[in-house]
């Protein structure tokens, strides 16, 4: 039986295959291309002038065995330049500065997605420095704007490089018109001027396509956008809004439970066991068994019943298909009702809602959130754990770029 496996390399012929060793295949090939470009004058030349020294390149494995390609590059003499200098032919499938074929390097880049340099180095028997060299050849340490045409939605958020420390870096990301994610920058700090400088440096072609920017409730981000991208809508993510008002409700629960522990008998207080978890859930998501302790809590504390109801009303506002104008009316009505009932636990949220009303209600225009930013942050946390921390911002950018964009650019869908 004859098994044929294509090399997937253009413009070459196989001259010899050495499979004498069980550890690898060594294939001697010859280029079928004629001519090259003169390194001096840049003109096409085709006067053959022999061969250069044989080079060995690592190629894609066959049947899990390493493959080495041996080739003697052709040399050509220029008839146009003085003294007739020679130029060595370089084929399109390898780089003269690399000991690997391009196909092998891109295969390694696919292996690096959701992995580490150390792991790939150990699995494939290639030095870590060589793997880093491949990353540097294919992946910039800053965004390549030429590869991005339009970025209608931007996201700005921070993440701590070290657990328990406040050394935040800012992640700027985007979604293009096809819904694909892009990592745009890893900024060294969350100062307004730092963010502003990056936004100002976005090329005019891409800057003109920005329509909306999702941020959390930090004025440094929103002001950087307002001062740099006039006319662009700033959206405060509904996740951060929900975290705010739900936190208020949870704080009220803790305070009331502290009071109930002092006023109720031990037997009655025991009936409220596990109520924290059911209080945090929507009523429609509770089973009949879970509703029992919650109803018991509401009987002992009518205040928490009101807090629970208005927390869920706020959630329903964000879930309904309202326009921005309708949403503002609903939010203002919610504030009036809460204040009329004296639910002071929501005071801090009310202040936040009034301060950020425009940015919060912008969510209702196209119902866009920074969910993609939060997803990216989770991915970055995984990258940090996987690599035992990355503190070089350029290297961190490369790893994020590889995990976010590498799949569609190096052979994955």
NORNORNOR-V195345 format. One record per pair of residues at least 12 apart in sequence whose ideal C-beta (glycine too) atoms are under 10 Angstrom apart, sorted by the first residue. I is the first residue (numbers start at 1). GAP is how many residues later the second one is. Records with the same first field share a line. If there is no record, write none. Layout:
I: GAP, GAP
//
This chain:
3: 59, 60
5: 20, 55, 57, 58, 62
7: 20, 22, 52, 53, 55, 60, 62, 86, 94, 96
8: 51, 52, 85, 93, 95
9: 18, 20, 22, 48, 50, 51, 60, 62, 82, 83, 84, 85, 92, 93, 94
10: 21, 22, 23, 81, 82, 83
11: 18, 19, 20, 21, 22, 23, 80, 81, 82
12: 15, 17, 18, 19, 20, 21, 57, 59, 79, 81
13: 16, 17, 18, 19
14: 13, 14, 15, 16, 55
15: 12, 13, 14, 15, 55, 56, 57
16: 12, 13, 14, 54
17: 12
18: 50, 52
19: 43, 46
21: 44
22: 43
23: 42, 43
24: 34, 37, 38, 41, 42, 43, 44
25: 34, 36, 37, 38, 40, 41, 42, 43, 44
26: 30, 40, 41, 42, 43, 44
27: 32, 35, 40, 41, 42, 43, 44
28: 26, 28, 40, 41, 42, 43, 44
29: 28, 30, 40, 41, 42, 43, 62
30: 21, 40, 41, 42, 43, 44
31: 20, 40, 41, 42, 43, 58, 59, 60, 62
32: 59
33: 41, 56, 57, 58, 59
34: 12, 14, 40, 42, 55
35: 12, 13, 39, 41, 52, 54
36: 37, 38, 39, 40, 42, 50, 51, 52, 53, 54, 55
37: 39, 41, 50, 52, 53
38: 38, 39, 40, 41, 42, 43, 47, 48, 49
39: 39, 42, 46, 47, 48, 49
40: 38, 40, 41, 42, 43, 45, 46, 47
41: 37, 39, 40, 41, 44, 46
42: 36, 38
43: 35, 36, 37, 38
44: 32, 34, 36
45: 31, 32, 33, 34, 35, 36, 39, 40, 41, 42, 44
46: 30, 31, 33
47: 28, 29, 30, 31, 32, 37, 39
48: 26, 27, 28, 29, 41
49: 25, 26, 27, 28, 29, 35, 36, 37, 38, 39
50: 22, 24, 25, 26, 27, 36
51: 20, 21, 22, 23, 24, 37, 38
52: 19, 20, 21, 22, 23, 34, 36, 37
53: 19, 20, 35
54: 16, 17, 18, 19
55: 14, 15, 16, 17, 18, 33, 39, 41, 44
56: 12, 13, 14, 15, 43
57: 12, 13, 14, 34, 36, 37, 38, 41, 42, 43, 44, 45, 47
58: 36, 40, 41, 42, 43, 46, 47, 50, 66, 67, 68, 72
59: 34, 35, 41, 42, 43, 44, 45, 48
60: 40, 41, 43, 44, 46, 47, 48
61: 43, 46, 63
66: 38, 58, 59, 60
67: 34, 37
68: 31
69: 24, 25, 31, 32, 35
71: 18, 20, 23
73: 15, 16, 17, 18, 21, 23
74: 13, 14, 15, 16, 17
75: 12, 13, 14
76: 12, 13
95: 42
97: 36, 40
98: 32, 35, 36, 39
99: 27, 31, 34
100: 26, 30, 33, 34, 37
102: 32, 35, 36
103: 308
104: 20, 22, 30
105: 25, 26, 28, 29, 30, 32, 33, 305
106: 28, 32, 300, 303, 304, 305
107: 17, 303, 304
108: 12, 13, 15, 16, 18, 22, 23, 26, 27, 30, 302
109: 22, 25, 26, 28, 29, 30, 293, 297, 300, 301, 302
110: 292, 296, 297, 299, 300, 301, 302
111: 12, 13, 20, 299
112: 19, 22, 23, 27, 286, 287, 290, 291, 294, 298
113: 286, 289, 290, 291, 292, 293, 294, 297, 299
114: 265, 268, 269, 272, 288, 289, 292, 293
115: 271, 272, 284, 287, 288
116: 12, 15, 267, 270, 271, 272, 274, 283
117: 12, 13, 14, 15, 17, 18, 270, 278, 282
118: 13, 268, 269, 270
119: 12, 267, 268
120: 14
132: 263, 266
135: 260, 263, 264, 266, 267
136: 258, 259, 262
138: 260, 263, 264, 268, 271, 272
139: 255, 256, 258, 259, 260, 262, 263, 266, 267, 270
140: 254, 257, 258, 261
141: 45, 251, 252, 253, 254, 255, 256, 257, 260
142: 42, 43, 44, 251, 252, 255, 256, 259
143: 29, 31, 39, 40, 41, 42, 43, 55, 59, 63, 254, 258
144: 38, 257
145: 39, 56, 57, 58, 60, 61, 62
146: 57, 59, 60
147: 35, 258, 262
148: 26, 28, 32, 34, 36, 54, 55, 57, 58, 61
149: 27, 28, 29, 56, 57, 60
150: 24, 26, 27, 28, 55, 56, 58, 59, 60, 61
151: 22, 23, 24, 25, 26, 31, 33, 51, 55, 56, 58, 59, 60
152: 22, 23, 24, 25, 57, 58, 59, 60, 80, 214, 216
153: 20, 21, 22, 23, 24, 26, 56, 57, 58, 59, 60, 61, 80, 82, 213, 215, 216, 217, 219, 220
154: 18, 19, 20, 21, 28, 30, 45, 48, 56, 57, 58, 59, 60, 61, 71, 75, 78, 80, 81, 216, 219
155: 16, 17, 18, 19, 20, 26, 29, 57, 58, 59, 60, 61, 66, 80, 82, 213, 214, 215, 216, 217, 218, 219, 220, 221, 222
156: 14, 15, 16, 17, 28, 29, 31, 34, 39, 42, 43, 57, 58, 59, 60, 62, 64, 65, 66, 68, 69, 78, 214, 217
157: 13, 14, 15, 16, 33, 57, 58, 59, 61, 64, 80, 83, 213, 216, 217, 219, 220
158: 12, 13, 29, 31, 32, 37, 58, 60, 62, 63, 219
159: 12, 27, 31, 214, 217, 218, 219, 221, 222, 225, 237
160: 221, 224
161: 25, 27, 219, 223, 228, 229, 230, 232, 235
162: 222, 227, 229
163: 218, 221, 222, 226
166: 24
167: 21, 22, 224
168: 19, 20, 21, 22
169: 16, 17, 18, 19, 20, 21, 25, 211, 222, 224, 227
170: 15, 16, 17, 18, 19, 20, 21, 24, 25, 28, 50, 51, 54
171: 12, 13, 14, 15, 16, 202, 205, 206, 209, 225, 226, 229
172: 12, 13, 14, 15, 23, 26, 27, 30, 41, 49, 201
173: 12, 41, 197, 199, 200, 202, 203, 204, 227, 231
174: 32, 35, 36, 39, 198, 199
175: 37, 39, 193, 197, 198
176: 33
177: 32
179: 193
180: 224, 225, 228
181: 191, 192, 194, 195, 198, 223, 224, 227
182: 219, 222, 223
183: 193, 196, 197, 213, 214, 215, 216, 217, 218, 219, 220, 221, 222
184: 14, 15, 18, 22, 213, 217
185: 13, 14, 16, 17, 208, 212
186: 194, 204, 206, 207, 208, 209, 210, 211, 212, 213, 214, 215
187: 206
188: 205
189: 31
190: 28, 30, 31, 34
191: 29, 33
192: 26, 27, 28, 29, 30, 31, 32, 33, 35, 36
193: 27, 31
194: 26, 30
195: 20, 23, 25, 26, 27, 28, 29, 30, 32, 33
196: 24, 25, 27, 28, 29, 30, 31, 32, 33
197: 27, 31
198: 26, 30
199: 14, 22, 25, 26, 28, 29, 30, 33
200: 24, 27, 28, 29
201: 27
202: 26, 27
207: 21, 22, 25
210: 15, 18, 19, 21, 22, 23
211: 18, 20, 21, 22, 154, 155, 157
212: 13, 17, 20, 21, 22, 23, 150, 151, 153, 154, 156
213: 12, 13, 15, 16, 19, 20, 21, 22, 146, 149, 157
214: 19, 20, 21, 22, 23, 24, 25, 26, 145, 148, 149, 154, 155, 156, 157, 158, 159, 160
215: 19, 20, 21, 22, 25, 141, 144, 155, 158
216: 20, 21, 23, 24, 25, 27, 154, 157
217: 19, 20, 23, 24, 26, 27, 135, 138, 139, 142, 143
218: 18, 22
219: 136, 137
221: 13, 15
222: 12, 13, 14, 134, 136, 137
225: 134
233: 91, 125, 126, 129, 130, 132, 133, 135
234: 122, 124, 125, 126, 128
235: 123, 124, 125, 126, 127, 128, 129, 130, 131, 132, 133, 134, 135
236: 116, 117, 120, 121, 122, 123, 124, 125, 126, 127, 133, 134
237: 122, 123, 126, 131, 132, 133, 134, 136, 137
238: 77, 80, 81, 122, 125, 126, 129, 130, 131, 132, 133
239: 130, 131, 132, 134, 135
240: 112, 116, 120, 129, 130, 134
241: 73, 74, 77, 108, 111, 112, 115, 118, 119, 122, 128
242: 69, 72, 73, 76
244: 70, 102, 104, 105, 108, 109, 112, 116
245: 65, 66, 69, 70, 89, 93, 100, 101, 103, 104, 105, 107, 108
246: 34, 65, 68, 69, 103
247: 98, 101, 102
248: 59, 62, 63, 66, 90, 95, 96, 97, 98, 99, 100, 101, 102, 104
249: 30, 31, 55, 58, 59, 61, 62, 63, 65, 94, 96, 97, 100
250: 26, 29, 30, 57, 61, 95
251: 56, 94, 95, 97
252: 27, 49, 51, 52, 54, 55, 56, 59, 91, 92, 93, 94
253: 22, 23, 26, 27, 44, 48, 50, 51, 54, 55, 92
254: 22
255: 46, 48, 49, 90
256: 41, 44, 45, 47, 48, 51, 89
257: 12, 15, 18, 19, 22, 40, 43, 44, 47
259: 41, 42, 44
260: 12, 15, 37, 40, 41, 44
263: 37, 38
264: 36
268: 28, 32
269: 31
271: 21, 22, 25, 26, 28, 29
272: 21, 22, 24, 25, 28, 29
273: 20
274: 16, 19, 20
275: 15, 17, 18, 19, 21, 22, 23, 29
276: 17, 21
277: 13, 16, 17
278: 12, 13, 14, 15, 16, 17, 19
279: 14, 15, 18, 19, 25, 28, 29, 32
280: 28, 31
281: 13
282: 26, 29, 30, 33, 34
283: 25, 26, 29
284: 28
294: 14
303: 38, 39, 40, 42
304: 41
306: 31, 32, 35, 36, 37, 39
307: 31, 34, 36, 38, 39
309: 28, 32, 34
310: 24, 27, 28, 31, 33, 35, 36
311: 32, 34, 35, 38
313: 17, 20, 21, 24, 25
314: 16, 17, 20, 24, 32, 35, 39
316: 14, 18
317: 13, 14, 16, 17, 47
318: 12, 13, 42, 45, 46, 49, 51
319: 48
320: 44
321: 43, 46
322: 39, 41, 42, 45
323: 38, 41, 42
324: 34, 36, 37, 38, 39, 40, 41, 42
325: 36, 39
326: 35, 38
327: 30, 33, 34, 35, 36, 37, 38
328: 29, 30, 32, 33, 36
329: 32
330: 31, 34
331: 19, 22, 23, 26, 29, 30, 33
332: 21, 22, 25
334: 12, 16, 19
335: 14, 15, 18, 19, 22
336: 14
338: 12, 15
375: 29
376: 24, 27, 28
379: 20, 21, 24, 25
380: 16, 19, 20, 23, 24
382: 21
383: 13, 16, 17, 19, 20
384: 12, 15
386: 13, 17
387: 12
//
